[in-house]
Amino acid sequence: MYSLFLKRLIDLFASFFLLILFSPIIIIVAILLAIVTRNNPFFFQKRPGLHGELFRLIKFKTMVDAIDSHGVALPDEQRLKGFGKVIRKTSLDELPQLWNVLIGDMSLVGPRPLLEEYLPLYDSNQAKRHLVRPGITGLAQVNGRNSLSWERKFGYDVFYVENLSFKMDLKIMLMTLFKIFKSEGVNQKGHVTMPKFEGNKAADLK
């Protein structure tokens, strides 16, 4: 039986191996981003994890810290430039999350960890996505990623939780490699990143 305990053991050993394997790439990208952005190459943010408990997510920073004359951050499309676009398109920005997997905040496969502000907006069915650890990749990511509406994305998340299996995790991992090479679904049409979730009235954005 594929339990959460067995899933955690696989995550522990796999993330340790992958961190060692990708360490040269992580170091090179970190140095290049530090040079290009002249700032900390890492992005940290509190995200809800298992049972909605907050943890500190780590990714590579792909957007510059640009603000307008009033001190407000510029729109995403104006802050995502050059090297940052390449890092996001190739999904290299996700590599530091292997550390989150190693220490138990995340899993290799699971619903993506979203913003803390979304927690009170989920209905009881959507909230099931927090019954497992969030993942670096997931069923929604291999079926459209940010090109999906929120409604369809949450549908995939809940289906994953209710049908958790080793076979599904393995299939998602293999599909993820294929999607990365094709760079599919990185952005939703008309947006550099996914539009914010505003509750069920806005769940059918597409």
Backbone as ProteinMPNN parsed JSONL, in Angstrom:
{"seq_chain_A": "MYSLFLKRLIDLFASFFLLILFSPIIIIVAILLAIVTRNNPFFFQKRPGLHGELFRLIKFKTMVDAIDSHGVALPDEQRLKGFGKVIRKTSLDELPQLWNVLIGDMSLVGPRPLLEEYLPLYDSNQAKRHLVRPGITGLAQVNGRNSLSWERKFGYDVFYVENLSFKMDLKIMLMTLFKIFKSEGVNQKGHVTMPKFEGNKAADLK", "coords_chain_A": {"N_chain_A": [[0.843, -1.205, 0.0], [0.514, 2.201, -0.841], [1.402, 4.464, 1.211], [1.336, 7.642, 3.012], [3.581, 7.674, 4.558], [5.4, 5.963, 3.218], [5.587, 7.392, 0.866], [6.848, 9.66, 1.822], [9.347, 8.589, 2.581], [10.389, 7.91, 0.068], [10.545, 10.459, -1.064], [12.453, 11.613, 0.635], [14.899, 10.17, 0.181], [15.102, 10.482, -2.614], [15.171, 13.279, -3.002], [17.536, 13.932, -1.67], [19.435, 12.624, -3.298], [18.93, 13.969, -5.751], [19.557, 16.613, -5.104], [22.311, 16.443, -4.767], [22.997, 15.61, -7.369], [22.118, 17.782, -8.968], [23.487, 19.902, -7.866], [25.764, 21.305, -9.036], [24.472, 22.748, -11.111], [22.619, 24.252, -9.648], [24.358, 25.886, -8.147], [25.69, 27.313, -10.185], [23.531, 28.667, -11.449], [22.65, 30.206, -9.278], [24.861, 31.908, -8.872], [24.938, 33.278, -11.35], [22.429, 34.546, -11.325], [22.741, 36.191, -9.095], [24.657, 37.924, -10.064], [23.341, 39.066, -12.287], [20.948, 40.167, -11.176], [22.018, 41.585, -9.114], [21.548, 41.052, -6.469], [20.097, 39.067, -3.798], [19.892, 35.798, -4.964], [17.865, 34.074, -4.352], [14.412, 33.383, -3.661], [12.139, 33.764, -1.091], [9.221, 32.692, 0.567], [6.319, 32.488, 2.618], [4.264, 29.662, 2.521], [1.256, 27.654, 2.412], [1.321, 24.351, 3.637], [1.184, 20.857, 4.306], [-1.892, 20.095, 5.781], [-2.427, 22.763, 5.81], [-0.524, 24.13, 7.236], [1.978, 26.612, 7.612], [5.005, 27.042, 5.76], [8.408, 27.819, 4.805], [8.925, 28.563, 1.643], [11.359, 28.036, -0.9], [12.787, 29.358, -3.789], [14.4, 30.053, -6.959], [14.976, 33.459, -7.631], [13.215, 35.049, -10.107], [12.286, 37.462, -10.917], [12.944, 40.96, -11.068], [13.449, 43.43, -8.459], [11.669, 45.767, -9.002], [10.161, 48.955, -8.675], [7.491, 51.449, -8.821], [7.096, 55.083, -8.987], [5.713, 55.497, -6.684], [6.477, 53.615, -4.954], [5.37, 51.136, -5.288], [5.329, 47.754, -6.339], [6.174, 46.953, -9.7], [4.129, 45.66, -12.437], [4.062, 42.082, -13.048], [4.908, 41.354, -15.67], [6.653, 43.37, -16.305], [8.696, 43.021, -14.564], [9.758, 40.57, -15.011], [12.352, 39.554, -16.781], [14.73, 38.951, -19.468], [17.222, 36.873, -18.406], [15.794, 35.861, -16.273], [13.403, 35.031, -17.468], [14.304, 32.879, -18.969], [15.152, 31.124, -16.956], [12.711, 30.596, -15.684], [11.204, 29.502, -17.791], [12.541, 27.129, -18.311], [12.114, 25.854, -15.987], [14.056, 25.845, -14.038], [13.979, 27.452, -11.856], [12.646, 26.089, -9.927], [14.33, 24.252, -8.73], [15.665, 24.789, -6.142], [13.659, 24.035, -4.378], [13.964, 21.413, -3.832], [15.298, 21.269, -1.455], [13.248, 21.973, 0.317], [11.748, 19.674, 0.034], [13.501, 17.74, 1.04], [13.681, 18.425, 3.793], [11.128, 17.972, 4.58], [8.97, 19.722, 4.163], [7.739, 19.728, 1.709], [6.734, 17.617, -1.076], [7.964, 15.583, -3.776], [5.983, 15.193, -5.656], [2.743, 16.525, -5.837], [-0.08, 18.694, -5.005], [0.515, 22.036, -6.06], [2.102, 24.414, -3.894], [0.274, 27.139, -2.898], [-0.643, 30.648, -2.451], [-0.725, 32.05, 0.875], [-2.861, 33.698, 1.37], [-4.963, 32.579, 0.008], [-6.101, 30.581, 1.514], [-8.571, 31.018, 3.126], [-10.354, 31.132, 1.053], [-10.929, 28.765, -0.23], [-13.352, 26.2, -0.999], [-14.917, 23.444, 0.765], [-14.265, 21.148, -0.677], [-12.125, 21.907, -2.363], [-10.272, 22.461, -0.421], [-9.232, 20.019, 0.233], [-6.849, 19.641, -1.009], [-4.85, 20.132, 0.732], [-4.464, 17.881, 2.223], [-2.357, 16.354, 1.691], [1.249, 16.627, 1.354], [2.424, 19.571, -0.315], [3.613, 19.727, -3.745], [6.587, 19.792, -5.875], [6.055, 19.292, -8.492], [2.962, 18.327, -10.083], [-0.304, 16.808, -10.663], [-1.933, 18.723, -11.902], [0.013, 20.357, -13.024], [1.179, 18.813, -15.06], [-0.904, 18.621, -16.74], [-1.442, 20.99, -17.974], [-0.614, 23.11, -16.407], [-0.066, 26.525, -15.77], [-1.832, 27.28, -17.741], [-4.297, 26.393, -17.236], [-7.653, 26.904, -15.935], [-8.526, 28.102, -12.644], [-10.52, 26.491, -11.536], [-10.334, 24.028, -12.926], [-7.715, 23.368, -12.287], [-7.811, 23.005, -9.477], [-9.539, 20.869, -9.5], [-7.966, 18.813, -10.584], [-6.068, 18.683, -8.517], [-7.591, 17.749, -6.314], [-8.472, 15.299, -7.316], [-6.022, 13.991, -7.461], [-5.329, 13.78, -4.723], [-7.386, 12.125, -3.794], [-6.908, 9.816, -5.171], [-4.384, 8.825, -4.681], [-1.338, 7.27, -5.499], [1.569, 5.188, -6.043], [2.062, 4.574, -8.697], [0.742, 6.681, -10.033], [2.275, 8.865, -9.135], [4.775, 8.237, -10.256], [4.144, 8.323, -12.98], [3.448, 11.037, -13.223], [5.92, 12.245, -12.67], [7.449, 11.387, -14.889], [5.983, 12.555, -16.966], [6.385, 15.18, -16.284], [9.083, 15.655, -16.91], [8.912, 15.51, -19.691], [7.203, 17.695, -20.187], [8.796, 19.815, -19.304], [10.867, 19.872, -21.173], [9.395, 20.618, -23.381], [8.406, 23.025, -22.59], [5.726, 23.744, -21.92], [2.623, 25.406, -21.083], [3.544, 27.316, -19.22], [2.696, 29.924, -18.701], [-0.506, 31.554, -18.228], [-2.745, 32.397, -20.834], [-2.351, 35.683, -21.884], [-1.18, 36.524, -19.585], [1.759, 36.891, -17.552], [2.23, 35.429, -15.302], [0.121, 33.234, -13.322], [-3.19, 34.487, -12.951], [-4.492, 35.956, -9.909], [-6.208, 33.919, -7.505], [-9.511, 34.434, -6.569], [-11.512, 33.388, -5.088], [-14.46, 31.281, -5.387], [-16.173, 32.547, -7.214], [-14.51, 33.619, -9.037], [-13.278, 31.462, -10.061], [-13.366, 30.326, -12.574], [-11.628, 31.462, -14.37], [-10.054, 31.952, -17.445]], "CA_chain_A": [[0.0, 0.0, 0.0], [1.292, 3.437, -0.981], [0.999, 5.355, 2.291], [2.059, 8.905, 3.096], [4.883, 7.37, 5.144], [6.248, 5.447, 2.139], [5.798, 8.525, -0.05], [7.845, 10.523, 2.471], [10.644, 7.923, 2.482], [10.848, 8.068, -1.317], [10.906, 11.883, -1.204], [13.675, 11.863, 1.402], [16.058, 9.634, -0.53], [15.169, 11.047, -3.963], [15.582, 14.683, -2.932], [18.954, 13.936, -1.301], [20.174, 12.254, -4.505], [18.774, 15.005, -6.767], [20.31, 17.795, -4.67], [23.714, 16.184, -5.103], [23.1, 15.558, -8.824], [21.913, 19.101, -9.568], [24.207, 20.942, -7.13], [26.532, 22.206, -9.918], [23.541, 23.647, -11.807], [22.076, 25.179, -8.648], [25.413, 26.848, -7.815], [25.916, 28.172, -11.358], [22.364, 29.548, -11.611], [22.66, 31.153, -8.162], [25.907, 32.906, -9.138], [24.518, 34.098, -12.488], [21.319, 35.402, -10.894], [23.298, 37.198, -8.184], [25.34, 38.906, -10.911], [22.356, 39.753, -13.126], [20.011, 40.955, -10.365], [22.777, 42.313, -8.088], [20.775, 40.866, -5.235], [19.954, 37.681, -3.373], [19.299, 35.034, -6.07], [16.802, 33.207, -3.869], [13.122, 33.958, -3.311], [11.551, 33.065, 0.043], [7.845, 33.121, 0.85], [5.532, 31.534, 3.401], [3.206, 28.999, 1.76], [0.577, 26.602, 3.175], [1.727, 22.998, 3.309], [0.318, 19.795, 4.817], [-2.918, 20.565, 6.725], [-2.473, 24.223, 5.779], [0.521, 24.719, 8.072], [2.867, 27.426, 6.802], [6.426, 26.749, 5.708], [9.161, 28.81, 4.041], [9.252, 28.079, 0.304], [12.546, 28.632, -1.504], [12.915, 29.223, -5.245], [15.276, 31.066, -7.528], [14.265, 34.702, -7.925], [13.214, 35.302, -11.552], [11.819, 38.831, -11.169], [13.728, 42.016, -10.435], [12.695, 44.195, -7.46], [11.422, 47.088, -9.588], [8.984, 49.649, -8.145], [7.165, 52.699, -9.489], [7.42, 56.296, -8.239], [4.979, 55.478, -5.423], [7.003, 52.527, -4.154], [4.586, 49.92, -5.527], [5.991, 46.845, -7.278], [5.681, 46.99, -11.063], [3.463, 44.413, -12.856], [4.963, 40.941, -13.268], [5.499, 41.352, -17.012], [7.73, 44.36, -16.356], [9.765, 42.598, -13.652], [10.317, 39.311, -15.505], [13.137, 39.927, -17.955], [15.93, 38.24, -19.882], [17.684, 35.64, -17.79], [14.701, 35.359, -15.439], [12.471, 34.326, -18.35], [14.932, 31.602, -19.322], [15.127, 30.285, -15.758], [11.331, 30.151, -15.454], [10.762, 28.67, -18.91], [13.178, 25.818, -18.178], [11.749, 25.368, -14.652], [15.22, 25.79, -13.152], [13.659, 28.19, -10.634], [12.062, 25.166, -8.959], [15.335, 23.348, -8.152], [15.913, 24.943, -4.702], [12.6, 23.413, -3.591], [14.417, 20.087, -3.409], [15.617, 21.416, -0.03], [11.967, 21.88, 1.01], [11.361, 18.258, 0.03], [14.424, 17.024, 1.928], [13.384, 18.681, 5.205], [9.773, 17.534, 4.88], [7.934, 20.726, 3.909], [7.1, 19.437, 0.44], [6.943, 16.324, -1.707], [8.307, 15.749, -5.193], [4.71, 15.246, -6.387], [1.592, 16.917, -5.025], [-0.625, 19.987, -5.424], [1.478, 23.119, -5.884], [1.82, 25.29, -2.744], [-0.196, 28.44, -3.361], [-0.464, 31.748, -1.507], [-1.385, 31.956, 2.176], [-4.111, 34.462, 1.326], [-6.014, 31.777, -0.617], [-6.634, 29.591, 2.456], [-9.99, 31.172, 3.472], [-11.168, 31.205, -0.161], [-11.252, 27.433, -0.727], [-14.516, 25.523, -0.449], [-14.514, 22.237, 1.489], [-13.67, 20.196, -1.611], [-10.829, 22.439, -2.784], [-9.371, 22.416, 0.737], [-8.648, 18.671, 0.327], [-5.498, 19.69, -1.577], [-3.901, 20.229, 1.84], [-4.406, 16.616, 2.957], [-1.035, 15.801, 1.381], [2.262, 17.667, 1.219], [2.472, 20.175, -1.653], [4.682, 19.162, -4.55], [7.308, 20.576, -6.873], [5.213, 19.086, -9.665], [1.708, 17.695, -9.71], [-1.199, 16.404, -11.743], [-2.358, 19.923, -12.626], [1.15, 20.884, -13.775], [1.41, 18.032, -16.275], [-2.1, 18.691, -17.563], [-1.706, 22.344, -18.435], [0.111, 24.076, -15.575], [-0.739, 27.815, -15.604], [-2.802, 27.531, -18.804], [-5.583, 25.921, -16.738], [-8.431, 27.754, -15.035], [-8.407, 27.678, -11.249], [-11.475, 25.415, -11.295], [-9.77, 22.775, -13.436], [-6.496, 23.085, -11.524], [-8.213, 22.436, -8.196], [-10.125, 19.567, -9.8], [-6.845, 17.87, -10.688], [-5.469, 18.544, -7.181], [-8.451, 16.904, -5.485], [-8.416, 13.957, -7.891], [-4.744, 13.413, -7.048], [-5.403, 13.437, -3.293], [-8.335, 11.032, -3.595], [-6.466, 8.628, -5.896], [-2.941, 8.773, -4.473], [-0.699, 5.975, -5.734], [2.943, 5.245, -6.543], [1.975, 4.565, -10.157], [0.403, 8.032, -10.471], [3.438, 9.717, -8.875], [5.795, 7.917, -11.254], [3.65, 8.836, -14.261], [3.542, 12.504, -13.18], [7.333, 12.59, -12.774], [7.871, 11.184, -16.282], [5.302, 13.579, -17.767], [7.009, 16.457, -15.946], [10.299, 15.759, -17.722], [8.464, 15.794, -21.051], [6.665, 19.061, -20.222], [9.899, 20.761, -19.143], [11.562, 19.966, -22.451], [8.525, 21.305, -24.338], [8.078, 24.329, -21.992], [4.298, 23.956, -22.122], [1.748, 25.846, -20.005], [4.228, 28.108, -18.195], [1.866, 31.084, -18.384], [-1.857, 31.576, -18.738], [-2.863, 33.308, -21.958], [-2.552, 37.073, -21.507], [-0.556, 36.793, -18.29], [3.096, 36.354, -17.361], [2.019, 34.405, -14.286], [-1.29, 32.911, -13.14], [-3.959, 35.518, -12.24], [-4.788, 35.571, -8.536], [-7.469, 33.259, -7.186], [-10.314, 35.349, -5.772], [-12.666, 32.664, -4.576], [-15.167, 30.487, -6.378], [-16.781, 33.374, -8.259], [-13.477, 33.891, -10.045], [-12.56, 30.227, -10.28], [-13.412, 29.863, -13.96], [-10.788, 32.314, -15.203], [-9.285, 31.256, -18.484]], "C_chain_A": [[0.873, 1.248, 0.0], [0.794, 4.453, 0.049], [1.786, 6.658, 2.228], [3.445, 8.695, 3.693], [5.856, 6.87, 4.073], [6.571, 6.555, 1.147], [6.878, 9.453, 0.505], [9.237, 9.91, 2.394], [11.238, 8.073, 1.077], [11.31, 9.502, -1.555], [12.251, 12.173, -0.543], [14.911, 11.404, 0.629], [16.22, 10.259, -1.92], [15.655, 12.488, -3.943], [17.056, 14.804, -2.56], [19.823, 13.643, -2.525], [20.129, 13.375, -5.549], [19.513, 16.293, -6.398], [21.795, 17.641, -4.986], [23.912, 16.239, -6.618], [23.052, 16.951, -9.449], [22.683, 20.224, -8.88], [25.068, 21.836, -8.027], [25.634, 23.213, -10.643], [22.991, 24.684, -10.847], [23.101, 26.265, -8.311], [25.636, 27.826, -8.958], [24.771, 29.162, -11.543], [22.339, 30.599, -10.51], [23.678, 32.268, -8.399], [25.483, 33.845, -10.258], [23.381, 35.045, -12.101], [21.804, 36.508, -9.958], [23.987, 38.307, -8.97], [24.333, 39.742, -11.691], [21.454, 40.67, -12.305], [20.699, 41.847, -9.342], [22.085, 42.235, -6.735], [20.795, 39.387, -4.857], [19.278, 36.875, -4.483], [18.127, 34.159, -5.659], [15.564, 33.995, -3.453], [12.525, 33.121, -2.184], [10.142, 33.596, 0.29], [7.125, 32.051, 1.663], [4.396, 30.992, 2.534], [2.536, 27.942, 2.638], [1.023, 25.219, 2.698], [0.711, 21.986, 3.803], [-0.582, 20.337, 5.926], [-2.951, 22.091, 6.829], [-1.431, 24.905, 6.635], [1.547, 25.428, 7.197], [4.317, 26.951, 6.874], [7.093, 27.792, 4.815], [9.609, 28.208, 2.708], [10.497, 28.788, -0.215], [12.574, 28.319, -2.994], [14.015, 30.18, -5.698], [14.434, 32.282, -7.876], [14.374, 34.988, -9.428], [12.77, 36.71, -11.91], [12.69, 39.834, -10.438], [12.839, 42.787, -9.472], [12.489, 45.622, -7.95], [10.123, 47.683, -9.044], [8.738, 50.93, -8.92], [7.487, 53.882, -8.58], [6.733, 56.357, -6.875], [5.444, 54.336, -4.511], [6.255, 51.218, -4.292], [5.289, 49.057, -6.573], [5.348, 46.924, -8.66], [4.992, 45.674, -11.415], [4.485, 43.334, -13.184], [5.661, 40.995, -14.613], [6.631, 42.353, -17.166], [8.913, 43.975, -15.467], [10.414, 41.284, -14.069], [11.038, 39.584, -16.815], [14.253, 38.921, -18.232], [16.191, 36.901, -19.242], [16.594, 35.01, -16.923], [13.69, 34.575, -16.254], [13.004, 32.944, -18.704], [14.852, 30.633, -18.151], [13.721, 29.749, -15.522], [10.867, 29.199, -16.549], [11.314, 27.26, -18.807], [12.888, 25.165, -16.823], [12.942, 25.218, -13.713], [14.957, 26.532, -11.841], [13.104, 27.285, -9.537], [13.108, 24.327, -8.213], [15.599, 23.54, -6.658], [14.844, 24.303, -3.814], [12.929, 21.967, -3.212], [14.818, 20.111, -1.933], [14.341, 21.338, 0.8], [11.487, 20.438, 1.088], [12.211, 17.486, 1.036], [14.048, 17.199, 3.397], [11.924, 18.406, 5.568], [8.669, 18.544, 4.691], [7.087, 20.361, 2.696], [7.361, 17.995, 0.019], [7.396, 16.577, -3.142], [7.04, 15.927, -6.01], [3.581, 15.58, -5.423], [1.021, 18.219, -5.556], [0.385, 21.095, -5.162], [1.112, 23.971, -4.672], [1.463, 26.695, -3.229], [-0.036, 29.493, -2.258], [-1.263, 31.538, -0.218], [-2.755, 32.626, 2.143], [-5.263, 33.686, 0.691], [-6.721, 30.85, 0.373], [-8.118, 29.796, 2.801], [-10.918, 31.174, 2.258], [-11.577, 29.838, -0.703], [-12.586, 26.945, -0.172], [-14.024, 24.207, 0.16], [-13.854, 21.207, 0.575], [-12.275, 20.642, -2.037], [-9.799, 22.341, -1.656], [-8.722, 21.049, 0.916], [-7.217, 18.647, -0.216], [-4.435, 19.76, -0.482], [-3.844, 18.965, 2.701], [-3.114, 15.864, 2.662], [-0.032, 16.949, 1.318], [2.205, 18.264, -0.187], [3.686, 19.665, -2.417], [5.386, 20.159, -5.455], [6.575, 20.476, -8.207], [3.958, 18.363, -9.213], [0.854, 17.377, -10.914], [-1.673, 17.598, -12.563], [-1.227, 20.457, -13.503], [1.365, 20.122, -15.074], [0.197, 18.015, -17.192], [-2.448, 20.121, -17.965], [-1.023, 23.432, -17.652], [-0.674, 25.383, -15.476], [-1.697, 28.165, -16.737], [-4.203, 27.087, -18.379], [-6.314, 27.006, -15.955], [-8.227, 27.259, -13.614], [-9.317, 26.484, -10.972], [-10.913, 24.069, -11.742], [-8.516, 22.378, -12.656], [-6.833, 22.445, -10.18], [-8.852, 21.061, -8.379], [-9.061, 18.488, -9.906], [-6.209, 17.619, -9.318], [-6.27, 17.574, -6.316], [-8.452, 15.47, -6.007], [-7.133, 13.257, -7.457], [-4.809, 12.936, -5.597], [-6.278, 12.199, -3.079], [-7.899, 9.732, -4.272], [-4.955, 8.43, -5.803], [-2.386, 7.36, -4.687], [0.725, 6.187, -6.234], [2.947, 5.325, -8.065], [1.676, 5.97, -10.689], [1.582, 8.977, -10.27], [4.522, 9.501, -9.93], [5.401, 8.468, -12.62], [3.789, 10.354, -14.325], [4.993, 12.951, -13.323], [7.832, 12.463, -14.213], [7.243, 12.234, -17.198], [5.912, 14.947, -17.516], [8.268, 16.681, -16.779], [9.955, 16.114, -19.152], [7.989, 17.238, -21.18], [7.774, 20.109, -20.12], [10.622, 20.966, -20.465], [10.738, 20.723, -23.484], [8.145, 22.712, -23.875], [6.611, 24.691, -22.192], [3.617, 24.501, -20.872], [2.395, 26.674, -18.926], [3.363, 29.276, -17.756], [0.444, 30.876, -18.874], [-1.935, 32.632, -19.831], [-3.178, 34.723, -21.478], [-1.909, 37.465, -20.199], [0.845, 36.203, -18.26], [3.052, 35.252, -16.318], [0.52, 34.155, -14.188], [-2.008, 34.068, -12.446], [-4.309, 35.038, -10.841], [-6.151, 34.895, -8.416], [-8.247, 34.169, -6.244], [-11.55, 34.686, -5.204], [-13.423, 32.002, -5.716], [-15.849, 31.293, -7.47], [-15.803, 33.66, -9.37], [-12.746, 32.618, -10.454], [-12.507, 29.776, -11.724], [-12.637, 30.772, -14.896], [-10.047, 31.48, -16.228], [-9.131, 32.166, -19.69]], "O_chain_A": [[1.848, 1.339, 0.747], [-0.134, 5.214, -0.225], [2.768, 6.772, 1.495], [4.378, 9.437, 3.384], [7.006, 7.306, 4.028], [7.693, 6.645, 0.648], [7.715, 9.965, -0.238], [10.212, 10.626, 2.167], [12.432, 8.329, 0.92], [12.347, 9.729, -2.178], [13.083, 12.891, -1.098], [15.857, 12.171, 0.448], [17.339, 10.533, -2.353], [16.468, 12.878, -4.781], [17.754, 15.678, -3.073], [20.82, 14.323, -2.764], [21.147, 13.701, -6.16], [20.034, 16.985, -7.273], [22.452, 18.589, -5.418], [24.873, 16.839, -7.101], [23.837, 17.268, -10.342], [22.548, 21.385, -9.268], [25.103, 23.045, -7.797], [25.988, 24.385, -10.775], [22.903, 25.864, -11.187], [22.744, 27.438, -8.202], [25.757, 29.03, -8.733], [25.0, 30.351, -11.766], [22.039, 31.762, -10.776], [23.386, 33.439, -8.155], [25.642, 35.061, -10.147], [23.373, 36.209, -12.503], [21.321, 37.638, -10.03], [23.917, 39.479, -8.6], [24.445, 40.966, -11.754], [21.218, 41.816, -12.688], [20.081, 42.744, -8.769], [22.04, 43.199, -5.972], [21.433, 38.569, -5.521], [18.181, 37.238, -4.907], [17.464, 33.565, -6.511], [15.658, 35.119, -2.961], [12.418, 31.901, -2.309], [9.903, 34.802, 0.227], [7.299, 30.856, 1.424], [3.665, 31.751, 1.898], [3.185, 27.387, 3.524], [1.09, 24.96, 1.496], [-0.493, 22.228, 3.728], [-0.11, 20.954, 6.88], [-3.442, 22.643, 7.814], [-1.438, 26.13, 6.757], [1.942, 24.904, 6.155], [4.789, 26.515, 7.924], [6.408, 28.562, 4.143], [10.564, 27.432, 2.662], [10.673, 29.987, -0.001], [12.407, 27.172, -3.407], [14.497, 31.007, -4.924], [13.31, 32.149, -8.359], [15.473, 35.148, -9.959], [12.862, 37.117, -13.068], [13.125, 39.584, -9.314], [11.618, 42.806, -9.632], [13.051, 46.568, -7.398], [9.106, 46.994, -8.962], [9.633, 51.446, -9.589], [8.085, 53.703, -7.519], [7.109, 57.155, -6.016], [4.882, 54.117, -3.438], [6.47, 50.29, -3.512], [5.787, 49.57, -7.575], [4.123, 46.959, -8.778], [5.243, 44.662, -10.76], [5.623, 43.629, -13.55], [6.857, 40.721, -14.707], [7.475, 42.21, -18.052], [10.001, 44.535, -15.598], [11.475, 40.917, -13.563], [10.401, 39.818, -17.842], [14.66, 38.153, -17.36], [15.487, 35.923, -19.491], [16.48, 33.787, -16.845], [13.17, 33.562, -15.787], [12.258, 31.965, -18.736], [14.523, 29.461, -18.33], [13.555, 28.574, -15.194], [10.208, 28.199, -16.265], [10.638, 26.299, -19.174], [13.356, 24.061, -16.546], [12.844, 24.531, -12.696], [15.622, 26.281, -10.836], [13.088, 27.658, -8.364], [12.8, 23.75, -7.17], [15.748, 22.545, -5.949], [15.087, 24.056, -2.633], [12.254, 21.369, -2.373], [14.696, 19.102, -1.238], [14.331, 20.717, 1.863], [10.891, 20.027, 2.084], [11.69, 16.67, 1.796], [14.089, 16.239, 4.166], [11.523, 18.582, 6.718], [7.521, 18.256, 5.028], [5.889, 20.64, 2.649], [8.104, 17.26, 0.669], [7.224, 17.681, -3.659], [7.014, 16.719, -6.952], [3.472, 15.001, -4.342], [1.59, 18.799, -6.481], [1.05, 21.083, -4.127], [-0.069, 24.227, -4.44], [2.264, 27.354, -3.892], [0.63, 29.249, -1.252], [-2.332, 30.929, -0.225], [-3.691, 32.18, 2.806], [-6.42, 34.088, 0.819], [-7.826, 30.384, 0.096], [-8.872, 28.823, 2.774], [-12.139, 31.214, 2.414], [-12.472, 29.751, -1.544], [-12.925, 27.229, 0.977], [-12.836, 23.895, 0.075], [-12.971, 20.47, 1.014], [-11.346, 19.834, -2.066], [-8.607, 22.16, -1.905], [-7.758, 20.923, 1.672], [-6.457, 17.727, 0.088], [-3.262, 19.483, -0.73], [-3.25, 18.971, 3.779], [-2.813, 14.858, 3.304], [-0.423, 18.113, 1.238], [1.963, 17.54, -1.153], [4.668, 19.225, -1.818], [4.856, 21.226, -5.763], [6.487, 21.45, -8.955], [3.894, 17.847, -8.097], [1.242, 17.645, -12.052], [-1.802, 17.501, -13.784], [-1.476, 20.954, -14.601], [1.7, 20.728, -16.092], [0.253, 17.464, -18.291], [-3.603, 20.428, -18.26], [-0.857, 24.548, -18.144], [-1.854, 25.35, -15.127], [-2.315, 29.229, -16.711], [-5.181, 27.367, -19.071], [-5.695, 27.907, -15.387], [-7.804, 26.122, -13.404], [-8.929, 25.565, -10.252], [-11.008, 23.082, -11.012], [-8.286, 21.197, -12.396], [-6.213, 21.456, -9.788], [-8.723, 20.192, -7.517], [-9.227, 17.385, -9.385], [-5.853, 16.486, -8.992], [-5.707, 16.691, -5.669], [-8.435, 14.526, -5.217], [-7.15, 12.073, -7.124], [-4.393, 11.82, -5.285], [-5.944, 11.329, -2.275], [-8.45, 8.668, -3.987], [-4.328, 7.927, -6.736], [-2.897, 6.387, -4.131], [1.047, 7.241, -6.784], [3.744, 6.057, -8.651], [2.276, 6.405, -11.672], [1.865, 9.803, -11.137], [5.112, 10.457, -10.434], [6.239, 9.019, -13.335], [4.196, 10.902, -15.35], [5.273, 13.927, -14.019], [8.555, 13.332, -14.701], [7.903, 12.744, -18.103], [5.958, 15.784, -18.417], [8.488, 17.777, -17.294], [10.636, 16.936, -19.766], [8.32, 17.926, -22.146], [7.709, 21.157, -20.762], [10.95, 22.094, -20.835], [11.29, 21.39, -24.358], [7.625, 23.504, -24.66], [6.29, 25.812, -22.587], [3.963, 24.129, -19.751], [1.87, 26.747, -17.815], [3.3, 29.588, -16.567], [0.207, 30.119, -19.815], [-1.256, 33.657, -19.753], [-4.151, 34.938, -20.756], [-2.062, 38.597, -19.74], [1.103, 35.156, -18.855], [3.759, 34.252, -16.437], [-0.265, 34.791, -14.891], [-1.501, 34.59, -11.452], [-4.413, 33.834, -10.61], [-7.105, 35.239, -9.113], [-7.71, 34.626, -5.235], [-12.527, 35.359, -4.875], [-13.056, 32.154, -6.882], [-16.082, 30.768, -8.558], [-16.197, 33.915, -10.509], [-11.712, 32.683, -11.119], [-11.686, 28.928, -12.074], [-12.948, 30.85, -16.084], [-9.485, 30.432, -15.91], [-8.515, 31.777, -20.682]]}, "name": "protein", "num_of_chains": 1, "seq": "MYSLFLKRLIDLFASFFLLILFSPIIIIVAILLAIVTRNNPFFFQKRPGLHGELFRLIKFKTMVDAIDSHGVALPDEQRLKGFGKVIRKTSLDELPQLWNVLIGDMSLVGPRPLLEEYLPLYDSNQAKRHLVRPGITGLAQVNGRNSLSWERKFGYDVFYVENLSFKMDLKIMLMTLFKIFKSEGVNQKGHVTMPKFEGNKAADLK"}
